[in-house]
């Protein structure tokens, strides 16, 4: 965990200051997600970054547990929550591999801009499935680089070696949908604002 932690700690402050690339698309994703929320829901977000999405959703659910591999990201997120007097989001540093929780603990799990940064999206999907209650939803937004930047597979290992890039996995939208389906999910909502801007999916755990 040490190397990716260092990378994300280093870029955390710049990441926090960076504006949302497509505000309209982001707001649509928030709106769609809230259509699945209820006031009594327990929610998990892994790869929460500096906490903006968790904080935005906090008024619509009972509690959100938000985790990230970067201590610096979590420090910034806690500061945002404190400044906004948000009391029902718990931020903690943890990789998704290390995260501990009983099976069927959550009504919803969110993982935005994270699946392509993990060693195995299939392992992550399997863990999300275990953590969700039957009928629970997995909400994700993922850049599927294999659809438009396949050449990055040759550049990424070099960038990672020199600490200029994190781990990046190359797969297509259809690869991701197939992995979710094979992992016991049914795709309930699928949308992308345009090519190369990430695939937004709400997938339900098959009861």
C-alpha positions as CSV (number, residue, x, y, z in Angstrom):
1,X,0.0,0.0,0.0
2,X,3.0,2.3,0.6
3,X,3.7,3.4,-3.0
4,X,0.2,4.3,-4.1
5,X,-0.4,6.0,-0.7
6,X,2.6,8.3,-1.3
7,X,1.4,9.2,-4.8
8,X,-2.1,10.2,-3.7
9,X,-0.9,12.0,-0.6
10,X,1.4,14.0,-2.8
11,X,-1.4,15.1,-5.2
12,X,-4.2,15.5,-2.6
13,X,-4.0,19.3,-2.2
14,X,-4.0,19.9,-5.9
15,X,-6.8,17.4,-6.4
16,X,-8.9,19.2,-3.8
17,X,-8.5,22.5,-5.5
18,X,-9.3,21.1,-9.0
19,X,-12.8,22.0,-10.2
20,X,-15.2,19.3,-11.4
21,X,-14.5,18.8,-15.1
22,X,-18.1,18.5,-16.1
23,X,-20.4,20.0,-13.4
24,X,-23.6,19.2,-15.3
25,X,-22.7,15.5,-15.6
26,X,-21.6,15.4,-11.9
27,X,-25.0,16.9,-10.8
28,X,-26.9,14.4,-12.9
29,X,-25.0,11.5,-11.3
30,X,-25.8,12.9,-7.8
31,X,-29.5,13.2,-8.8
32,X,-29.7,9.7,-10.2
33,X,-27.9,8.2,-7.1
34,X,-30.3,10.0,-4.7
35,X,-33.2,8.3,-6.5
36,X,-32.0,5.1,-4.9
37,X,-31.4,6.4,-1.5
38,X,-33.6,6.3,1.6
39,X,-33.3,8.2,4.9
40,X,-32.6,4.9,6.8
41,X,-29.8,3.7,4.6
42,X,-26.2,2.7,5.6
43,X,-23.8,3.6,2.7
44,X,-20.2,2.8,2.1
45,X,-18.0,4.8,-0.3
46,X,-14.5,3.5,-1.1
47,X,-11.9,5.6,-2.9
48,X,-13.8,8.7,-1.5
49,X,-10.9,11.2,-2.3
50,X,-11.4,14.5,-0.5
51,X,-15.0,13.6,0.4
52,X,-17.1,15.9,-1.8
53,X,-19.5,13.2,-3.1
54,X,-20.0,11.7,0.4
55,X,-20.7,15.1,1.9
56,X,-23.1,15.9,-1.0
57,X,-25.1,12.8,-0.3
58,X,-25.1,13.0,3.5
59,X,-28.5,14.6,3.9
60,X,-30.2,11.8,2.0
61,X,-29.1,8.8,4.0
62,X,-28.6,7.7,7.7
63,X,-24.9,7.3,7.6
64,X,-22.0,7.1,5.1
65,X,-18.7,5.4,5.9
66,X,-16.2,6.9,3.4
67,X,-12.7,5.5,3.0
68,X,-9.6,6.3,1.0
69,X,-6.1,5.0,0.8
70,X,-4.6,8.4,1.2
71,X,-4.3,9.9,4.7
72,X,-4.0,13.4,3.2
73,X,-7.2,13.0,1.2
74,X,-9.0,11.9,4.4
75,X,-7.6,14.8,6.3
76,X,-9.0,17.2,3.7
77,X,-12.3,15.4,3.7
78,X,-12.6,15.6,7.5
79,X,-11.9,19.3,7.3
80,X,-14.7,19.8,4.7
81,X,-17.2,17.8,6.8
82,X,-16.3,19.8,9.9
83,X,-16.6,23.1,8.1
84,X,-20.0,22.1,6.7
85,X,-21.1,20.7,10.1
86,X,-21.8,17.3,8.5
87,X,-22.1,14.7,11.3
88,X,-23.3,11.6,9.6
89,X,-20.2,10.8,7.4
90,X,-17.3,8.9,8.9
91,X,-14.0,9.3,7.1
92,X,-11.2,6.8,7.5
93,X,-8.0,5.8,5.8
94,X,-8.1,2.3,4.4
95,X,-7.5,0.5,1.2
96,X,-10.5,-1.4,-0.1
97,X,-8.6,-4.7,0.4
98,X,-8.0,-3.9,4.1
99,X,-11.5,-2.6,4.8
100,X,-13.3,-4.7,7.4
101,X,-17.1,-5.0,7.6
102,X,-19.6,-7.8,8.1
103,X,-21.2,-9.3,5.1
104,X,-24.5,-7.7,4.1
105,X,-23.7,-4.5,6.1
106,X,-24.7,-1.9,3.5
107,X,-27.7,-0.8,1.6
108,X,-25.5,1.0,-1.0
109,X,-21.9,1.1,-1.9
110,X,-20.3,3.8,-4.0
111,X,-17.0,3.5,-5.9
112,X,-16.3,6.5,-8.2
113,X,-13.2,6.9,-10.3
114,X,-11.6,3.9,-8.5
115,X,-12.2,0.6,-10.2
116,X,-9.6,1.3,-12.9
117,X,-7.0,2.1,-10.2
118,X,-7.3,-1.2,-8.4
119,X,-5.3,-4.4,-9.1
120,X,-8.4,-6.4,-9.8
121,X,-11.8,-4.9,-10.5
122,X,-13.3,-8.4,-10.3
123,X,-12.0,-8.8,-6.7
124,X,-13.4,-5.4,-5.8
125,X,-16.8,-6.2,-7.3
126,X,-16.9,-9.5,-5.4
127,X,-16.2,-7.7,-2.1
128,X,-18.9,-5.1,-2.9
129,X,-21.3,-7.9,-3.5
130,X,-20.5,-9.5,-0.2
131,X,-20.9,-6.2,1.7
132,X,-24.3,-5.3,0.2
133,X,-27.6,-6.5,1.5
134,X,-29.8,-8.4,-1.0
135,X,-31.2,-5.9,-3.5
136,X,-28.6,-3.3,-2.5
137,X,-27.0,-1.1,-5.1
138,X,-23.4,-0.5,-6.3
139,X,-23.0,3.0,-7.8
140,X,-19.9,3.6,-9.8
141,X,-18.4,5.9,-12.3
142,X,-15.4,4.5,-14.1
143,X,-13.1,5.8,-16.9
144,X,-12.9,2.8,-19.3
145,X,-9.6,3.6,-20.9
146,X,-9.7,0.6,-23.2
147,X,-12.3,2.3,-25.4
148,X,-10.3,5.3,-26.3
149,X,-6.7,5.2,-25.0
150,X,-5.5,1.6,-25.5
151,X,-1.9,2.9,-26.1
152,X,-1.8,4.0,-22.4
153,X,-1.0,0.4,-21.5
154,X,2.5,1.0,-22.9
155,X,3.0,4.3,-21.1
156,X,1.4,3.6,-17.7
157,X,4.0,1.1,-16.4
158,X,6.8,3.7,-17.1
159,X,4.9,6.5,-15.4
160,X,4.2,4.3,-12.4
161,X,7.8,3.2,-12.1
162,X,8.9,6.8,-11.8
163,X,6.1,7.8,-9.4
164,X,4.4,10.0,-12.0
165,X,1.3,7.9,-12.3
166,X,-0.7,5.5,-10.1
167,X,-1.6,1.9,-11.1
168,X,-4.0,2.2,-14.1
169,X,-5.8,-0.8,-15.5
170,X,-7.0,-0.8,-19.1
171,X,-10.4,-2.2,-19.9
172,X,-13.5,-1.3,-21.9
173,X,-17.1,-0.4,-20.9
174,X,-18.2,-3.8,-22.0
175,X,-15.5,-5.5,-19.9
176,X,-16.8,-3.6,-16.9
177,X,-20.4,-4.5,-17.5
178,X,-19.5,-8.1,-18.0
179,X,-17.5,-8.2,-14.8
180,X,-20.5,-6.7,-12.9
181,X,-22.9,-9.2,-14.4
182,X,-20.6,-12.1,-13.7
183,X,-20.2,-10.8,-10.1
184,X,-23.9,-11.2,-9.4
185,X,-25.2,-7.8,-10.3
186,X,-28.0,-6.6,-12.7
187,X,-27.4,-3.3,-14.4
188,X,-30.2,-1.0,-13.4
189,X,-28.9,2.3,-14.9
190,X,-26.1,3.0,-17.4
191,X,-25.1,6.3,-18.7
192,X,-22.0,8.2,-20.1
193,X,-22.0,11.9,-20.9
194,X,-19.7,11.2,-23.9
195,X,-16.9,9.0,-25.0
196,X,-13.9,9.1,-22.6
197,X,-15.8,10.7,-19.8
198,X,-16.6,7.7,-17.6
199,X,-19.3,5.1,-17.5
200,X,-21.8,5.7,-14.7
201,X,-23.6,2.6,-13.5
202,X,-26.1,1.6,-10.9
203,X,-26.0,-2.1,-10.4
204,X,-28.3,-4.1,-8.1
205,X,-27.2,-7.1,-6.2
206,X,-29.4,-9.9,-7.4
207,X,-31.5,-11.1,-4.4
